């Protein structure tokens, strides 16, 4: 086996591994979808700032789960964000997510890490 074949096989295996991890991430999100729906419903009920990507993708079931949870992960980690030009996310949104019990948010943290690993396997 020469170098080209080796790297071709390695790339194929990494992409296959990434696809398998995406199936796992789909299953993890599907298992915790009720928690996600409760969280986003409470978020909307309190009229907290919600970014447009999370807002739109929240209606698509378990598809695009990485895009759905990244906003909440960034809020949980305290990352400063802006919803629109010059309009920062309210402190109430940060406080709400950071005050959630660990069992309500830990599955999102694990899923986010899985999605990051899957992404880096492809690139």
C-alpha positions as CSV (number, residue, x, y, z in Angstrom):
1,X,0.0,0.0,0.0
2,X,1.5,3.3,-1.0
3,X,0.9,6.7,0.6
4,X,-2.0,7.8,-1.6
5,X,-3.9,4.6,-0.8
6,X,-3.2,4.9,2.9
7,X,-4.5,8.5,3.0
8,X,-7.5,7.6,0.9
9,X,-8.4,4.7,3.2
10,X,-7.8,7.0,6.2
11,X,-10.1,9.7,4.8
12,X,-12.8,7.1,4.1
13,X,-12.6,5.7,7.6
14,X,-12.8,9.1,9.2
15,X,-15.8,10.1,7.1
16,X,-17.5,6.7,8.0
17,X,-16.7,7.3,11.6
18,X,-18.1,10.8,11.4
19,X,-21.3,9.5,9.8
20,X,-21.7,6.9,12.5
21,X,-21.3,9.6,15.2
22,X,-24.0,11.6,13.5
23,X,-26.4,8.7,13.7
24,X,-25.5,8.5,17.5
25,X,-26.1,12.2,17.8
26,X,-29.5,11.9,16.1
27,X,-30.4,9.1,18.6
28,X,-29.2,11.1,21.6
29,X,-31.2,14.1,20.5
30,X,-34.3,12.0,19.8
31,X,-34.0,10.5,23.3
32,X,-33.8,13.9,24.9
33,X,-36.2,15.7,22.5
34,X,-38.8,16.2,25.3
35,X,-36.2,18.0,27.4
36,X,-35.3,20.2,24.5
37,X,-39.0,21.0,23.7
38,X,-39.6,21.9,27.4
39,X,-36.5,24.1,27.5
40,X,-37.3,26.0,24.3
41,X,-41.0,26.3,25.3
42,X,-40.1,27.9,28.6
43,X,-37.6,30.1,26.8
44,X,-40.4,31.4,24.5
45,X,-42.9,31.6,27.4
46,X,-40.5,33.9,29.3
47,X,-40.0,35.9,26.0
48,X,-36.2,35.5,26.2
49,X,-33.9,36.3,23.3
50,X,-33.8,33.4,20.8
51,X,-31.6,33.5,17.7
52,X,-33.2,33.0,14.3
53,X,-31.4,29.7,13.5
54,X,-32.5,28.0,16.8
55,X,-36.0,29.4,16.3
56,X,-36.4,28.1,12.8
57,X,-34.7,24.7,13.3
58,X,-36.7,24.0,16.5
59,X,-39.6,23.0,14.3
60,X,-37.6,20.4,12.3
61,X,-37.6,17.6,14.8
62,X,-34.2,15.9,15.5
63,X,-32.7,17.1,12.2
64,X,-30.0,19.7,12.5
65,X,-29.5,19.1,16.2
66,X,-26.1,20.7,16.2
67,X,-27.6,24.0,15.1
68,X,-30.4,23.7,17.6
69,X,-28.2,23.3,20.7
70,X,-25.2,25.5,19.9
71,X,-27.1,28.7,20.9
72,X,-27.9,27.2,24.3
73,X,-24.4,25.9,24.8
74,X,-23.0,29.4,24.1
75,X,-25.4,30.9,26.6
76,X,-24.4,28.2,29.2
77,X,-20.7,29.0,28.6
78,X,-21.3,32.7,28.9
79,X,-20.2,33.6,25.4
80,X,-21.1,37.1,24.5
81,X,-23.4,37.2,21.4
82,X,-25.4,39.6,19.5
83,X,-28.8,38.8,17.9
84,X,-28.8,41.7,15.5
85,X,-26.4,44.5,14.7
86,X,-25.5,46.1,18.0
87,X,-28.2,44.3,20.1
88,X,-26.6,41.9,22.6
89,X,-28.4,38.9,24.0
90,X,-30.1,39.8,27.3
91,X,-28.6,38.8,30.6
92,X,-31.9,37.1,31.5
93,X,-31.3,34.5,28.7
94,X,-27.8,33.8,30.1
95,X,-29.2,33.5,33.7
96,X,-32.0,31.3,32.7
97,X,-29.8,28.7,30.9
98,X,-27.1,28.9,33.5
99,X,-29.6,28.3,36.3
100,X,-31.0,25.1,34.7
101,X,-30.4,21.9,36.7
102,X,-27.4,19.9,35.4
103,X,-29.5,17.0,34.2
104,X,-31.4,19.4,31.9
105,X,-28.3,20.7,30.2
106,X,-25.7,18.0,30.5
107,X,-27.1,15.9,27.6
108,X,-26.6,19.0,25.4
109,X,-23.0,19.4,26.5
110,X,-22.3,15.8,25.6
111,X,-24.1,16.1,22.3
112,X,-22.2,19.3,21.4
113,X,-18.9,17.5,22.1
114,X,-19.9,14.6,20.0
115,X,-20.9,17.0,17.1
116,X,-17.5,18.8,17.4
117,X,-15.6,15.5,17.2
118,X,-17.7,14.4,14.2
119,X,-17.0,17.7,12.5
120,X,-13.3,17.6,13.0
121,X,-13.2,14.0,11.7
122,X,-14.5,15.2,8.4
123,X,-12.0,18.1,8.1
